Amino acid sequence: MGDAKTKRLYGVEDGSFKAFSNRTPSYTYLCCVAMVGNLVEGVQLRKIEVDGRDATEKLSEMLKDAEAKTIILGGITFAGFNIIDPWRILHETGVPVIVYSGKKPDNDGMLRALQSHFEDWSERWKIVESLGQIHSLETFPGAPPVYFEVVGCSADWAAGVLRDSALVSRIPEPVRVAGVIARGLSPLI
């Protein structure tokens, strides 16, 4: 396919945080990295609230002038249950979104957790539910499969992007780099 090696990809990941912190509200970083192949072209950071509702808006700000082939989210939840709406991101940017996970999503467990902890659980759950089918694929030789959902593209196309962007591990390189940056800076918040 070659797309990920010659086209700009955006990877999105969050930093570390303390779940159920006594400090209310608490924050971590959301990091968006633009890459072409193994070259980092740009990095943007925004503070997002742990278990808040601001991750979609903050990512939208970071992608305002994005010229990307695709956006790869390191999951659907960030900073706990701060859920990014990939349909809104697609609508605002016109760029397909791949929701990547290193392990098979446990949607039943997520639904139970949302119902137990959030009054607005149904609004958050609608975003998760809207993703549709979970696909799997081996992106790196000998590594366990990765899982993904797609918004605005086909599963076959997304699989090619994920394979091409798994440069040093099974994690798409833009997501891996975004995670390293966000986790490294999180103690500074």
N, C-alpha and C positions, 0 to 999 in steps of 0.2 A: 504493500500500500504506500508506504513512504511519507504519508501526510505529516505524522508527528515529527519526523526528522527534518522537514523543510518548512513547516507551517507553524505559526505562533499558537501556542497552547497556553491557557491560563489554568493554574492549579490553585485550589483554595483549601486551606486547612486552619485549624484553630490551635491555640497554645494550651498549656496546662492551666488548671484551676482547681480550687478546693470546692468539692461538692458539699452542699449543705453548710456553707460558711456562715459563721456568726455575723460577719460583716455583710450588711445588706444595703444596697446591692453590691455584688462583687463582679469583677470583670476579668477578661482575658483578651488576647489579641486574635483577630481574624486576619490572616495573611493571604494575599493574592499575588502570585508570582507569574510573570509572563516569560515564557521560554520558547526558543527555537532550537530544537535538538537539545544539546547539553549546554547551550548558552543562555544565561539569565539576562533578559533584556530589561526587566523592571520588577520592583517589589513595592507593594503598598500594604499598609497596616491600618487597621481601625480597631478601637476598643469596642468589644461587645459585652453585653450583660449576661452573666451566667443565668441560664434558664429564662432569659428575657425574650423579647420579640423584635429585636433590632438587627439581626444578622442579614436578613434579605435587603433591608434598606442600606446598610453599610456596604454590602457587596455591590449593590447597585451603584452607589457613589464611586466605588473603585473601578467599575467597569464602564463608566460614563462614556469615555472615548475609546473603548476597547476595539481593537482590530484583531480578532482572534479567529482561528479555525474552529476551536471548541473550548468550552469551559469544563474542567473536571473538578467536581466537588469531592472532597475527602469524606463522604457520607452525606446525610441529609440533616443531621443534628450537629450543632456546634455549641461549645460552652454549655454542655449539659443538654437541655432541650430547647435551645434557641434554633429553631428550624428555618432553613433557607428554602424559599419557594422557587424551585427551578423553572416553573411555568412563567412566573413573573420575570425572572432573569431572561428567559428566552424571548418573551414579549418585548422587553425593554431594549435588548441588545440585538436580537435577530440571530444570535449565536446558539448553536445546539449545546445542550448541557448533558454531561455524563455524571451520574451519581455513583461513585466508586466506593467499594468496601473490601477490606482484606479478609473479612469473614462474613458468612451468610447472615444477612439481617434477620433479626428476631422481631418481626412486626407484631406478633401476639404479645410478647413481653413489653414492647414499646407502648402498645395500646394500654396495657394494664398500668404501666408506670404513669402514662399521661393522665389516665382516669383517676389514679390515686393522688396525684400531686398538683393538678392544675384545674382551675375552674373553667378555663377556656380550652380544655383538652380537645373538644370536638373540632375547633378551628385548626389547631395544630395537626390533628389526626387527618383532616381532609387533605392536607398537603402530602403527607406520607402515603395515604391511600391513592392519591392521584398518579403516583409513579407507575403503577402497573407491574408488569412481569419483571421478576428478578432473573437476570442472566448470569451465567458463569463461564469462565474461560481461564486457561493456563497462559499467563503472559510471560513467564520466565521459565526456562527449561528446568525441570525437576522441582519446581516450587509448587506449593498448594495453589488451587484455583483462587481467582478473585471473583467478586460479584459486582454487578452493575445494573443500573436502570438508566433508561434513555428518555430524553425530552428533546424533541425537534430533530431527531435523526434515527436511522435504523440501528438495530442491534448489531448487524454485521459491520456497518461502518464504524460504530463505537468500538467494537472488538478490535478492529484494525488499528484504531488510534491508541487503544490501551496497550496492545502488543508493541507497537512502534515506540511508545513513550516509556516502556519498562526498560530503561537503559542500564541500571546497575542492580536492580532488584525487581520484584514483581509489582512494586508500587509505581504508578505513573510518576515520572521524574518531577513534573511541576508540583504535584501534590506532596511528594517526599521533601522537596526543597522548601515549600511553604511551611510544612510541619516542623522542619528543623529550625527555621527562622522564628516561627511563632512560639515554639516551646522554649527556645533559647532566650527570647525576650520577655516571656511571661513573668518571671520574677521581678521585673522592673515596674510592673503595674502596682 
